[in-house]
Every structure is written in C-alpha cells, then in structure tokens.
Amino acid sequence: MAHYQTAQKKRLTDFLTAHGERAFSVEELCAEMEKEYNKEDLPGKSTVYRLIQQMENEGVVKRMMKEHSRRFLYQIAGDEHCAFHLHMKCMDCGRLLHMDDDESLRLMAEVMKKNHFEVDGKQTVLVGTCGDCRK
C-alpha cells in the first residue's frame, strides 16, 4: 500500500521536526499544535492517533513510555544515524538529547565487558536532569 503525504500528516511532521528535542503524548501534541497553528488547519485527535501510529511504523517517529505512566510519548526519529547512539531524557523539561556516537559505543562496550550484557542502543534512554535545568 502506497503512503502519501496529506496536508495533516505534513503539518504533524513539520511540528515534530521543529520540536525535535521533545517527546509528546498525543494529547500534548494536539494542545501544543493548537498554540502554533489555526485550529482549522489541524488534524483532530483521532487523526493524530492514526497518523502517529503510521509514522511510527514507517520509522519517522520513535515511541517511548512516559516515566511512571502507561502513556506513550512520540518524537521525530531524526536521521538513520539516530538509531546507533544512546539518548538522554531530562525529566524536568522533557528534552531528549543525543549522546555522541563514540561515547555511546564506548559506554555500551564497557557494559558488555564488565557485565556481559549487550545494550540495545536503539532503545536506550538515560533519564536525568539536563544542564539547563540544573542551573
């Protein structure tokens, strides 16, 4: 089945790309998009649910579990390179930061060496507080 870019999907993709450092629940996506765009230009919540699932299946969006919750958060996946390093999520501001590839590989190799445990760099998010929020 061929996928094409509807105006609503483009609006959602553009918003996620412009806010690439953040992860959103579907409810947060709808609320934040309302602040930036005219309401008549926005997809409805059910359309966002459908589009976000489609975009996740296509690899355009990453899905992660919200801490201490059963809700999912979604973030633009970035380029292919994004799959090969660790990420750091700030619990205060919600930003998702990309760890340097070399540093990620070094940490994953150290875990393997000391613990005989292979880390899946595509799935791992380190949780803490970013430098901006610690100030």
C-alpha positions in Angstrom: 0.0 0.0 0.0 1.5 3.3 -1.0 1.7 6.1 1.5 1.4 9.7 0.5 1.8 13.0 2.4 -1.5 14.5 3.3 -1.7 18.1 4.5 -2.4 16.9 8.0 0.5 14.5 8.1 2.8 17.2 6.7 1.6 19.6 9.5 2.3 17.0 12.1 5.7 16.1 10.7 6.6 19.8 10.4 5.6 20.4 14.1 7.6 17.3 15.3 10.6 18.3 13.3 10.5 21.9 14.6 10.4 20.5 18.2 12.8 17.6 17.6 14.3 17.7 21.0 11.0 17.0 22.7 8.7 14.0 23.1 5.0 14.4 23.3 1.9 12.4 24.2 -0.9 12.6 21.6 -2.8 14.9 23.9 0.2 17.2 24.3 0.8 17.2 20.5 -2.8 18.4 19.9 -2.6 21.0 22.6 0.8 22.4 21.6 -0.1 22.4 17.9 -3.2 24.5 18.7 -0.9 27.1 20.2 1.1 27.5 16.9 -1.5 26.9 14.2 -5.0 27.8 13.3 -7.4 25.3 14.7 -9.0 24.7 11.2 -5.5 23.7 9.9 -5.0 21.0 12.5 -5.8 17.3 12.4 -8.3 16.1 15.0 -7.1 13.9 17.9 -8.3 10.7 16.3 -6.4 11.6 13.1 -3.2 12.3 15.2 -3.5 8.9 16.8 -3.8 7.3 13.3 -1.0 9.3 11.8 1.4 8.9 14.7 1.0 5.1 14.6 1.6 5.2 10.8 4.6 7.4 11.2 6.0 5.0 13.9 5.5 2.1 11.6 7.4 4.0 8.9 10.3 4.8 11.3 9.6 8.5 11.1 8.6 8.7 14.8 10.1 7.0 17.9 7.8 5.8 20.7 8.8 5.6 24.3 7.0 5.0 27.6 6.4 8.1 29.8 8.1 7.7 33.2 5.8 6.4 35.9 2.9 6.1 33.5 1.2 3.9 31.0 1.2 6.6 28.4 3.4 6.7 25.3 5.4 9.7 24.1 6.4 10.3 20.5 9.3 12.1 19.0 10.6 12.6 15.5 13.2 9.9 14.8 15.8 12.0 13.1 18.1 10.5 10.6 19.2 6.9 10.2 22.3 7.8 12.3 20.0 8.3 15.4 19.5 4.6 15.8 23.1 4.0 16.8 23.6 6.1 19.9 22.2 6.5 23.4 19.8 9.2 24.3 19.4 11.3 27.5 16.0 12.5 28.6 15.6 15.4 31.0 12.8 14.7 33.5 12.4 18.4 34.2 11.9 20.0 30.7 11.3 16.8 28.7 14.1 17.3 26.2 15.7 14.3 24.6 19.4 14.8 23.9 21.5 12.7 21.6 24.7 11.3 23.1 27.8 11.3 20.9 28.2 8.1 18.8 31.8 7.4 20.1 30.8 8.0 23.7 27.7 5.7 23.3 29.7 2.9 21.8 32.4 3.3 24.5 29.7 3.0 27.3 27.9 0.1 25.6 31.3 -1.7 25.2 32.1 -1.1 28.8 28.8 -2.5 30.0 29.4 -5.6 27.8 32.9 -6.0 29.1 32.1 -5.6 32.8 28.6 -7.2 32.9 28.5 -9.5 29.9 25.3 -7.6 28.9 24.7 -6.2 25.4 22.9 -2.9 25.4 20.5 -2.2 22.5 21.5 1.4 21.6 18.3 1.9 19.6 16.1 1.5 22.7 18.1 3.1 25.5 17.3 6.4 27.1 19.2 7.6 30.1 17.0 9.6 32.4 18.2 12.6 34.5 18.4 16.4 34.5 19.9 18.4 31.7 22.5 21.2 32.3 20.0 24.0 31.7 17.5 22.7 34.3 20.3 22.1 36.9 21.2 25.8 36.8 
